[in-house]
Amino acid sequence: MNIFLLLAFLFYIGSTLGWIAELLFRRFKLSNKDHCWVNPGFLIGPYLPLYGFGLDILFLCSLLKKHIPPLPLGVEILVVFIFLSVLMTLLELIAGEIFIVGFKVKLWDYTTRKWNYKGIICPLFSVIWGVVGLIYTYFIHAYITKAIMWFSNNLAFSFVVGLFFGVFIVDVCYSLKLTTKIRKFAKESRIVILYEDFKQSVRIKEMQARGRRARFLLSIVPSIKSLKDYVEEWKNEYCDKVRTIKKK
């Protein structure tokens, strides 16, 4: 099978499943006291590119495994763990830096974690990515291989993958345009916006202002106020939180 089509198929799977996992994580995490549904990532649709790239990387790394000389099982597990934790952390670092430097937006925040770097990587999540890599390598890769075999025998499904990428590209263009506007206000205020907190804040205010359930997705931006007003309000709320934490 064409490697590009194969990676596109895996990107589709990883992006979709990753979005579902992050959606549930954000819904039930302790800091989300109102238990609001928060659309993860900076895109509007149900997919997270970081997980799509992550699955592609894990799959390619698993293919390399057969070219590595046989090692004792314990040593092999340790090597796979270290290699994948470093690789996935590097992917997370690159993605985080692109949004912080390019758009003044932070898509996730590890600031409260020990020994974090800019709040975008930390040892705890490096370990988590390593464990995820081990689980994939020894328990999931076989199923992914079966999914690829199914795909190769049902190439008509490539139409669905193509449709996915068509919607995905339109979404990227729209979301980049929106994020560019947020960047403008963030730059003026000399802040980096915690995108997840910002989206949750907007959604809550929309629900209060309209007296009904606001749109789940941030296909925003709300007609009630201008985007600049929401950024300014979020900035003031965030500064108040920081001051409260410092007093404690």
C-alpha positions in Angstrom: 0.0 0.0 0.0 1.1 3.6 -0.7 2.9 4.8 2.5 1.2 8.2 2.2 -2.2 6.7 2.1 -1.3 4.4 5.0 -0.1 7.2 7.2 -3.2 9.3 6.3 -5.4 6.4 7.5 -3.5 6.1 10.8 -3.6 9.9 11.2 -7.3 9.8 10.9 -7.6 7.0 13.5 -5.2 8.6 16.0 -6.7 12.1 15.6 -10.2 10.9 16.2 -9.5 8.5 19.1 -7.2 11.1 20.7 -9.9 13.7 20.6 -12.4 11.3 22.3 -9.9 10.5 25.0 -9.0 14.2 25.7 -12.7 15.2 25.6 -13.5 12.7 28.4 -10.4 13.6 30.4 -11.3 17.3 30.3 -14.9 16.6 31.2 -14.1 14.7 34.4 -10.8 16.2 35.6 -11.0 17.8 39.0 -10.3 21.4 37.9 -13.4 21.3 35.8 -15.7 21.8 38.7 -18.7 22.7 36.5 -18.1 19.5 34.5 -18.5 21.4 31.2 -17.8 19.7 27.9 -14.7 21.5 26.6 -13.6 20.8 23.0 -9.9 20.0 23.2 -7.3 21.5 20.9 -7.4 24.6 18.7 -9.5 23.0 15.9 -13.3 23.0 15.9 -13.9 19.4 14.6 -13.6 16.1 16.5 -9.9 15.4 15.9 -6.5 16.2 17.5 -3.6 16.3 15.0 -1.0 15.8 17.8 -2.4 12.3 18.4 -2.6 11.6 14.7 1.1 12.4 14.3 1.8 10.5 17.5 0.2 7.3 16.1 2.1 7.7 12.8 5.3 8.0 14.8 4.6 5.0 17.0 3.7 2.9 14.0 6.9 3.8 12.1 9.0 3.1 15.2 7.4 -0.3 15.6 8.4 -1.1 12.1 12.0 -0.3 13.0 11.9 -2.8 15.9 12.5 -5.8 13.6 15.8 -4.3 12.5 17.1 -4.1 16.1 19.3 -7.0 17.3 17.5 -9.3 19.8 17.8 -8.0 23.4 16.7 -9.5 26.7 13.1 -8.6 27.3 13.8 -6.3 30.2 16.4 -4.4 28.3 14.2 -4.2 25.3 11.3 -2.8 27.3 13.6 -0.2 28.9 15.0 0.9 25.5 11.6 1.2 23.9 10.3 3.1 27.0 13.2 5.6 26.9 13.2 6.0 23.2 9.4 6.6 22.8 9.1 8.8 25.9 11.9 11.1 24.5 10.4 11.0 21.0 6.8 11.8 22.1 8.0 14.5 24.5 9.9 16.1 21.6 6.7 16.1 19.5 4.8 17.7 22.4 7.6 20.3 22.8 7.7 21.3 19.2 3.9 21.6 19.0 3.7 23.6 22.2 6.5 26.0 21.1 4.9 26.6 17.7 1.7 27.8 19.4 3.3 29.8 22.1 5.8 31.6 19.9 3.6 31.8 16.8 0.2 32.5 18.3 0.7 33.4 21.9 -1.5 30.5 22.8 -0.9 27.5 25.1 -3.1 24.5 24.2 -2.2 22.6 27.4 -0.7 23.7 30.7 1.7 21.7 33.0 2.7 24.7 35.0 1.6 23.1 38.2 3.8 20.0 37.5 7.3 19.7 38.9 10.2 20.5 36.7 8.1 21.6 33.8 9.4 23.6 30.9 7.2 26.5 29.9 4.2 24.5 31.0 4.3 22.4 27.8 6.4 19.4 28.8 7.2 17.8 32.2 8.8 14.6 33.5 5.4 13.2 34.6 3.9 13.3 31.1 7.2 12.1 29.6 6.8 9.0 31.7 3.1 8.7 30.7 4.0 9.0 27.0 6.7 6.3 27.5 4.1 4.0 29.1 1.6 4.7 26.3 4.4 3.9 23.9 5.0 0.5 25.6 1.2 -0.3 25.6 1.1 0.5 21.9 4.2 -1.5 21.0 3.3 -4.7 22.9 -0.5 -4.6 23.0 -2.0 -2.3 20.3 0.3 -2.5 17.3 -1.0 -5.9 16.3 -4.6 -4.5 16.1 -3.4 -1.5 14.1 -1.7 -3.9 11.7 -5.1 -5.8 11.3 -6.8 -2.4 10.7 -4.3 -1.6 8.0 -4.9 -5.0 6.4 -8.7 -4.3 6.5 -8.1 -0.9 4.9 -5.9 -2.4 2.2 -8.8 -4.8 1.3 -11.4 -2.0 1.4 -9.7 0.9 -0.4 -13.2 2.4 -1.0 -12.8 3.6 2.6 -10.1 5.9 1.4 -13.0 8.1 0.2 -13.9 8.6 3.9 -10.3 9.4 4.7 -10.2 11.9 1.9 -13.4 13.5 3.1 -11.9 13.7 6.6 -8.9 15.6 5.3 -11.1 17.9 3.2 -13.0 19.0 6.3 -9.8 19.0 8.3 -8.0 21.4 5.9 -11.0 23.8 5.9 -11.1 23.6 9.8 -7.3 24.4 10.0 -7.7 27.5 7.8 -10.7 28.8 9.8 -9.1 28.0 13.2 -5.8 29.6 12.2 -7.7 32.8 11.2 -9.4 32.8 14.6 -6.2 32.1 16.5 -4.4 34.9 14.6 -7.1 37.3 16.0 -6.6 36.0 19.5 -2.8 36.3 19.0 -3.3 40.0 18.1 -5.1 40.7 21.4 -2.7 38.5 23.4 0.3 40.3 21.9 -1.3 43.7 22.8 -1.8 42.5 26.4 1.6 40.9 26.5 0.2 37.5 27.7 0.1 33.9 26.6 -3.5 32.7 26.6 -4.3 29.3 28.1 -6.6 28.2 25.3 -8.5 25.6 27.2 -9.4 27.9 30.1 -10.3 30.6 27.6 -12.7 28.4 25.7 -14.3 27.2 28.9 -14.7 30.8 30.1 -16.3 31.9 26.9 -18.7 28.9 26.9 -19.8 29.6 30.5 -20.4 33.3 29.7 -22.3 32.4 26.6 -24.6 30.1 28.6 -25.2 32.9 31.1 -25.8 35.5 28.5 -28.1 33.5 26.3 -30.0 31.7 29.1 -29.6 28.4 27.3 -26.9 25.9 26.5 -24.1 27.5 24.5 -22.7 25.8 21.5 -20.4 23.0 22.5 -17.8 23.8 19.9 -15.8 27.0 19.8 -16.9 27.7 16.3 -17.1 30.7 18.0 -16.8 33.5 18.2 -19.8 34.5 20.1 -22.1 37.2 18.8 -22.8 38.5 22.3 -19.4 40.2 22.6 -16.4 40.8 20.5 -13.5 38.4 20.8 -11.4 41.2 22.2 -13.8 41.7 25.1 -13.6 38.0 26.0 -9.8 38.0 25.9 -9.8 41.1 28.2 -12.2 39.4 30.6 -10.2 36.2 30.6 -7.0 38.1 31.2 -8.5 39.9 34.3 -9.8 36.6 35.7 -6.5 34.9 35.1 -4.6 37.7 36.8 -7.0 37.5 39.8 -6.3 33.7 40.1 -2.6 34.2 40.0 -2.8 36.9 42.7 -4.9 34.6 44.9 -2.5 31.8 44.5 0.5 34.0 45.4 -1.3 35.2 48.6 -1.8 31.6 49.7 
